[in-house]
C-alpha cells in the first residue's frame, strides 16, 4: 500500500471536504425550497377562513320607519350581531322590490365581522352578553358559515365583512391595459430597431446603456417620476389607472426590450438572406418573415413583463393609487386602486377580520401570476423552433 | 420574361420613415432615464436650497415639526445599510449554494424541477413578502429572542432584513448559475486531469474563474436590497434610529420617501422635497452599483470570449 505512488495520505480528508461542500449546497437548496413551501402553506392557512362568511337568521321587518333608520329593522339585541353594511342595503332592497314594504321576513343576513371571527374561533371583541346571544343562535341552528361570494363581487369597504377585491381587480385590469398598450409596441419597436436596423454607433450604445440602467433603477423612483412629470407637469389625474399604467409601462419596457431582442436574435440569418435573395426590401423581410417567427418569444417576454407590472406596488403608492375605492372605476381617468395596493391597505387595517382577507387577496394575486407565467411557458414550449 | 423594377421613390421614403419611427421609439429608453434623473434632481436642488446639503449627509437627527424641521439623514442611511447587510448575509450564501448545486451537482431532472420553483420565488410580489414579514416573521423573532430574554421590537430590522434576503436569493442564484455554467469546460477538464475532486474543481477552479460574474450578481442583489420598498414599508420602522442593534426598529431611505409623499404636505414643503433628496441618493447609489456590476460581467465575458449571457 505504501509503495503505491498514487497514494495520497490526505485523500480521506479531501473527500470529507468534498462531501461537506456538497452538503452545504444541498442545505441551501433545501432551505430555499422549504421556505417556499412554508410560505405557501402559511398564506393558504391564513387565507383559508376567508372562503366562508358567517350568516345569521333573523327577522327583518320592512317598515317605513326601518327604511329610514335601518337599525330598527331588526330586534335590538341583534344590533351588534348583524352587519351594519347589510342593514344599509335595506332601502335599496325595498326600492327594488316594493312589495317587501310592510312585511316581516325571516332571512339569512350577513353577520358582523366580530361574530364572524368568533365563529372562526379567532381573536374577537365580543362582549359576554353578545357571545351568549351567538351561542344561543348556534344551538338553534340559526347561524351558519356560508360560501363567501362577497369577496369577489364587492369592492373595498371599511366594514370588513363587506369588503371585496372586485374594484381592485377592475383597477388592475385597466392599469395593465394602459401599461401593455404603451410598453408592448414601444418595446418591440425599440428591439426591432436595435437588432435589425441600427448600426453600431454611439447612439445605439447609449440606448443600450440606458436600457440596462432602466432595469436597475428601483421601482420607487419611477413613482417619483410619475408624481413630478405625469401628475404635476402634465396635470393628469392623481390615482388614475392612466398615470399608474404609464408609470408601470416605463418599468416594463426594459423587460420587453431585452426579451424581444433575444427572440429576434434567435431567428437565423438564413431567413433574412433568403428574403434578400428574392428581392424583398429589408422592411418587408422584418415585417413578414422575421417578426412572425420571433412573435412567440416576444409574447412570452411580454407576459413575464406583464406579471412583473401586476405585482408592483411601490410606484403606485407614490402616485396615490392606495385611495379608498369602494366602486369599480369606469374609465382610466377615474381614481382607482390595484390588487397589490389593496393588499397593502388591508394589511394596515387594525381589524383582525382583514388579515384573512389580505391573505385571500394574496392567494388571488399569486394564482393570477402563476397562470400568467404558465401561459408564458406554454407559449414558449409550443412555438419553440429548434433551428 | 422578367423586368427589373427600380425602387419607387415613395417606397424609399416609406422605408426611411420606418427607420425614423423605430429610432424614435428607441429614444424613449433614454428619455425615461433622463426623466427619472431630472424629475428627482430639480426637486432635490430645491430642497438643498432650503436645507444644508452637508447636514443632510452627516447630520444625525431627522425630525419634522411645524416650526422647525431637521434633516440629517445619517440614521436613515445606517438603517438602510444594516437591513441591506442582513439581507445579503442571508441571500449570498444561500443564493450561491443554490447556483452551485443547480449548475454542478443537480442532474437534469432535478434542475428542470428546481429552476421553475426558484422562478416562483422570484415572481412573488414584494407586497406579499412584506405581509409575510409583518405577520409571521416579526412575531416569530420577538418570541424567539424573548425566550432567551432579549427584547426585540415588532418592527425590527432583523425581520425585514431576513425576508428581504429571501427575496434576493433568486436574483443572486439565477445570475450566478448562468455564469458558473458559462465557464469553459476545458478548465474543468484540466482540473480533473490533475486529479482534483469534483468539489475541489468547483472551489478552486470554477468559482475563481466565475468570480467577476458572482461579484456582479451580488452587487445586483445589493442594489435590489437598498431599492426595495414594500417589505420595509410594511415590516420596518418609521423612526430614524442610529444604532447597530438589528433587534431595534430602524427606518430606510425608501420608507422615508413613501412616508413623506403619502402625507398631506404641500408639494413644495421641505417634508415632500426631502423625499426627492433621498431619492437622488438612492438613484446615484443604485446607478453606480449597476455600472460596476455591468463592468464586472463584461470583464468575465471578455476573458472567456463568451457572447451570450
Interface residues (C-beta under 8 A of the other chain):
Chain A: X14 X15 X17 X18 X19 X21 X22 X24 X25 X26 X27 X28 X29 X31 X32 X33 X35 X36 X39 X42 X43 X46 X185 X186 X189 X190 X192 X193 X194 X197 X198 X203 X206 X207 X210 X211 X212 X213 X214 X216 X217 X218 X219 X220 X221 X222 X223 X224 X225 X227 X228 X229 X232 X250 X253 X254 X257 X281 X282 X283 X307 X310 X311 X312 X313 X314 X317 X318 X320 X322 X340 X341 X343 X344 X347 X348 X355 X358 X359 X362 X365 X366 X369 X370 X373 X377
Chain B: X7 X11 X14 X15 X18 X19 X21 X22 X23 X25 X26 X27 X28 X29 X30 X32 X33 X35 X36 X39 X40 X42 X43 X93 X94 X95 X96 X97 X98 X100 X101 X102 X104 X105 X114 X116 X117 X118 X119 X120 X121 X123 X124 X125 X126 X127 X128 X130 X131 X132 X134 X135 X136 X166 X169 X173 X197 X198 X199 X200 X202 X203 X220 X223 X224 X226 X227 X228 X229 X230 X233 X234 X254 X257 X258 X261 X262 X267 X275 X276 X279 X282 X283 X286 X287 X289 X290 X293 X294
